[in-house]
């Protein structure tokens, strides 16, 4: 038996074309709704759909900004999830594992980057580059199976007199921080 939702679901040809460029891991239905919302906005602007399709079909080739109006808080809501528009569409079409806007930097050619706080924001995924997070060096932890009392702080605590509370070295007897 078919569900009522599937009887009425219709994906426009424009959405289907744009979804053809979608990268693998993005949730299918959510990505479709995000692209559908974008198509509705871009249809109001002459040439915007064509420019986006050109950018998606020719990665690395020069392309124009594809903009949508910036919302009051800068975010876009797609099916109960809010996100920054340039991050949403970079995730759909370029980097499915993208986590936040901190991983993106606009290219110099972009006239309406998200960070410029203009009335329009560019969502062309090829106007942003991914910023590589620095690889942290591994933390080396020595593995000692034997207890060495010379390297233990326990000995210091055992030798403290139980009558006088121990104060850290940066505090005086009144409990005030010394040296700041």
Secondary structure, DSSP 8 states (H G I E B T S, - for coil): ---HHHHH----HHHHHHHTT--TTS-HHHHHHHHHHHHHHHTTSTTHHHHHHHHHHSTTS-----EEE--TTSEEEETTEEEEHHHHHHHHHT-TT---GGGEEE-TT-SS-GGG--SEEE--GGGEEE---------------S--GGG-SHHHHHHS-SSS----TTB-TTS-BS--
